Amino acid sequence: MPNPVALITGACPGIGLALAHHLFETGWHLVMLDLQVPPAEVVLPEHSTLYLKADVSLWSRQADAFAQAFAWRMRLDLAALNAGIDDRDDIFNSINISQQPRKPKSLTFEVNLIGVDYGIKLFAHYASRSPKPGGQITITSSGAGIYGSPPMPQYAATKAGVIALGRSLAPSAVQHNITINVICPMMVETPLPPQAFFDVFCKNQITPMETVLQGFGQLIDPEGTLNGQVFEVGPTGIVQIDFMKQESSSVHLDSGFQRKFMEVFIDRNVNYAAEDV
């Protein structure tokens, strides 16, 4: 039986790269889609790995990548829509009443939300052309998508958006033998946040990567029995979120940490806001 094929967006750093290794070790062939190239120390056999450079925020680039991915093995069984960035703008901390407001930078929305919407549409098309039509989609959201994040409002909005998108599309998808589930990691040590963030973050509130991979392992179900589910993955383990009776966050952050967290991102995002478009 041919190896199943997984396409991972944002596959070269952080969670995407860890997931690529995990899937490879369990027998998957991989399409690694990213704007970054795989790290030099990463060695995956060429016969089982295809790297494609693409910007998921652009329909034409992501569509070309999916077409190449499908042509590689003439099947797609899993799309792990993982690519994401944090905020690239600021509103209240960069108010300057002596100047006219500038149009906000929308790249975070284009990558994190619109790019996922594109990926779902493209996977639905190519999975329906696979030898056994259908497959699985996992969307990487975030704890910020459940609980909000004052330092990263754009990021939180997009991550909440993909939760709603995945849950809303799941009932229609299953009619085409496609399942859609969402994983929401709390803070994981990856290259995404500014390094100053990790200098103030409480170490016991960082989620181990192996816990994140366990969450993926539960969602990427060979039998495809899970659909429309949302898993929060934090330092204390994996919680299946019931939105009808949601309780408080599994990670409680004290006010001192919240203040430092805000300061780090305000400083970074105000600088982004000051850059020329």
C-alpha positions in Angstrom: 0.0 0.0 0.0 1.5 3.4 -0.9 2.6 5.7 1.9 0.1 8.4 2.8 1.1 11.9 1.8 0.9 14.9 4.2 1.3 18.5 3.2 2.5 20.8 6.0 2.4 24.6 5.7 5.0 26.5 7.8 6.9 23.3 7.8 10.5 24.4 8.3 10.7 26.0 11.7 9.0 25.3 15.1 5.9 23.1 15.3 5.8 22.5 11.6 9.3 21.0 11.6 8.6 18.9 14.7 5.4 17.6 13.1 7.3 16.8 9.8 9.8 14.6 11.8 6.9 12.9 13.7 5.0 12.1 10.6 8.1 10.9 8.7 8.9 8.5 11.6 5.4 7.1 11.4 5.5 6.3 7.7 4.2 9.4 5.9 5.7 11.0 2.8 5.9 14.8 3.3 5.4 17.9 1.3 7.0 20.7 3.3 5.6 24.1 2.2 7.3 27.3 3.6 8.9 30.5 2.6 11.9 29.5 4.6 14.2 26.7 3.5 14.7 23.6 5.8 17.4 24.1 8.3 20.8 22.8 7.2 20.9 20.2 10.0 17.5 18.7 8.9 18.1 15.7 6.7 15.0 13.9 5.4 15.3 11.4 2.5 14.6 13.0 -0.8 12.5 10.1 -2.0 10.0 10.7 0.8 10.2 14.5 1.1 9.3 17.4 -1.3 10.1 21.0 -0.3 8.2 23.8 -2.0 8.7 27.5 -1.4 5.4 29.4 -1.3 3.7 32.3 0.4 0.4 30.9 1.7 -1.1 34.4 1.8 -1.1 34.5 -2.0 -3.7 32.3 -3.7 -1.7 31.8 -6.8 1.4 30.6 -4.9 -0.4 28.3 -2.6 -2.5 26.9 -5.5 0.7 26.2 -7.5 2.2 24.4 -4.5 -0.8 22.2 -4.0 -0.8 21.3 -7.6 2.9 20.3 -7.5 2.3 18.4 -4.2 -0.5 16.4 -5.7 1.4 15.6 -8.9 4.4 14.3 -6.8 2.5 11.2 -5.6 -0.9 11.7 -7.2 -2.5 11.8 -3.8 -2.9 14.0 -0.7 -4.1 12.5 2.5 -3.5 15.2 5.1 -3.1 18.9 5.1 -1.6 20.3 8.3 -2.3 24.0 7.9 0.3 25.3 10.4 1.8 28.5 8.8 1.4 31.5 11.0 2.9 34.8 12.1 2.2 37.1 15.0 1.2 40.8 14.9 2.7 43.3 12.5 0.9 46.4 13.7 -0.4 48.2 16.8 -3.5 50.4 17.4 -3.8 52.0 20.9 -0.1 52.2 21.8 0.9 54.0 18.6 -1.8 56.7 18.6 -0.4 60.0 17.3 -3.1 62.7 17.2 -0.8 65.0 15.2 -0.9 62.6 12.2 -3.6 60.9 10.2 -3.9 57.2 11.0 -2.3 54.8 8.6 -4.0 51.8 7.2 -3.2 48.8 9.4 -0.9 46.1 8.2 -3.0 43.1 7.4 -0.3 40.4 6.8 -1.2 38.5 10.0 -4.8 38.1 8.7 -3.6 37.2 5.2 -1.3 34.4 6.5 -3.1 33.1 9.5 -6.7 33.2 8.4 -7.0 33.8 4.7 -4.1 31.4 4.0 -5.8 28.7 6.0 -9.1 29.3 4.1 -7.1 28.9 0.9 -5.5 25.7 2.2 -8.8 24.1 3.1 -10.3 24.9 -0.3 -7.2 23.5 -2.2 -7.0 20.4 -0.1 -10.7 19.7 -0.6 -10.1 19.8 -4.3 -7.0 17.5 -4.4 -8.1 15.1 -1.7 -11.2 14.5 -3.8 -9.0 13.4 -6.6 -6.9 11.0 -4.5 -7.3 7.2 -5.2 -9.4 7.0 -2.1 -11.2 10.3 -2.1 -11.1 12.2 1.2 -8.5 12.9 3.9 -7.8 14.9 7.0 -7.1 18.6 7.8 -5.6 19.8 11.0 -5.4 23.5 11.6 -2.9 25.0 14.1 -4.6 27.6 16.1 -3.5 28.8 19.5 -4.6 29.2 23.1 -4.8 32.9 22.2 -7.7 31.9 19.8 -9.7 30.6 22.8 -8.8 33.1 25.5 -7.7 36.2 23.6 -4.3 37.9 23.9 -4.1 41.7 24.6 -0.4 41.9 23.5 -1.3 40.2 20.1 -4.8 41.1 19.1 -4.3 40.4 15.4 -2.9 37.0 16.2 -5.7 36.2 18.6 -8.4 37.3 16.2 -7.0 35.1 13.4 -6.5 32.1 15.7 -10.1 32.5 16.9 -11.1 32.8 13.3 -9.6 29.5 12.2 -11.3 27.7 15.2 -14.6 29.0 14.0 -13.7 28.3 10.4 -12.7 24.7 11.1 -15.7 24.0 13.3 -18.1 25.5 10.8 -16.7 23.7 7.8 -16.4 20.3 9.5 -20.0 19.2 9.0 -19.9 19.9 5.3 -16.4 18.4 4.9 -17.3 15.0 6.4 -19.9 14.6 3.6 -16.8 14.4 1.3 -14.9 12.0 3.6 -12.8 14.9 4.9 -12.4 15.7 8.6 -11.3 19.0 10.0 -9.9 19.4 13.5 -8.1 22.2 15.3 -5.2 22.1 17.7 -4.6 25.1 20.1 -1.1 25.0 21.7 -0.4 27.3 24.5 3.1 28.9 24.5 5.6 26.7 22.8 9.3 27.7 22.5 9.6 28.3 18.7 11.3 31.0 16.6 7.9 32.9 16.3 7.9 35.2 19.3 10.6 37.8 19.9 13.4 36.3 22.0 12.8 38.9 24.8 9.5 37.2 25.3 11.1 34.0 26.6 13.3 36.0 29.0 10.1 37.0 30.9 7.9 33.9 30.3 7.5 31.5 33.2 9.3 28.3 32.3 6.7 26.1 33.8 4.1 27.6 31.5 5.9 26.7 28.3 4.3 23.7 26.6 6.7 20.9 25.7 6.9 20.1 22.0 6.3 16.4 22.7 2.9 17.3 24.3 2.0 19.3 21.1 2.9 16.2 19.0 0.8 14.0 21.2 -2.1 16.4 20.5 -1.5 16.0 16.7 -1.3 12.3 17.2 -4.8 12.2 18.7 -6.2 14.4 15.9 -4.5 12.7 13.0 -6.6 9.6 13.4 -6.2 6.8 10.8 -9.9 5.9 11.1 -10.9 9.6 10.7 -13.4 9.4 13.6 -12.7 12.9 15.0 -14.3 15.8 13.2 -14.9 19.4 14.2 -12.9 19.0 17.4 -10.7 21.5 19.1 -7.9 20.4 21.4 -6.1 22.8 23.8 -2.6 21.7 24.4 -0.8 23.2 27.4 1.9 22.4 30.0 -0.6 20.3 32.0 -1.7 18.2 29.0 -4.4 18.0 26.4 -7.9 19.2 26.9 -10.8 18.6 24.4 -12.6 21.9 24.4 -16.4 21.8 24.7 -17.5 25.3 23.7 -20.9 24.8 25.2 -19.5 24.6 28.7 -16.1 26.3 28.4 -14.2 27.0 31.7 -11.3 29.3 32.4 -7.9 28.8 30.8 -5.8 25.9 32.0 -2.8 28.3 32.2 -3.2 31.1 34.8 -0.8 34.1 34.3 -0.1 36.5 37.1 -0.5 40.3 36.6 3.3 40.9 36.7 3.9 38.5 33.8 1.0 40.0 31.9 2.5 43.5 32.2 6.0 42.2 31.0 4.3 40.3 28.2 2.5 43.5 27.1 5.7 45.6 27.2 7.7 43.2 25.0 5.0 43.1 22.2 4.1 46.8 22.4 7.7 47.7 21.9 8.1 45.4 19.0 4.7 46.2 17.3 5.0 49.9 17.7 8.3 49.6 15.7 6.5 47.6 13.1 3.8 50.3 12.9 6.5 53.0 12.4 8.0 51.2 9.4 7.2 52.4 5.9 4.7 50.2 4.1 
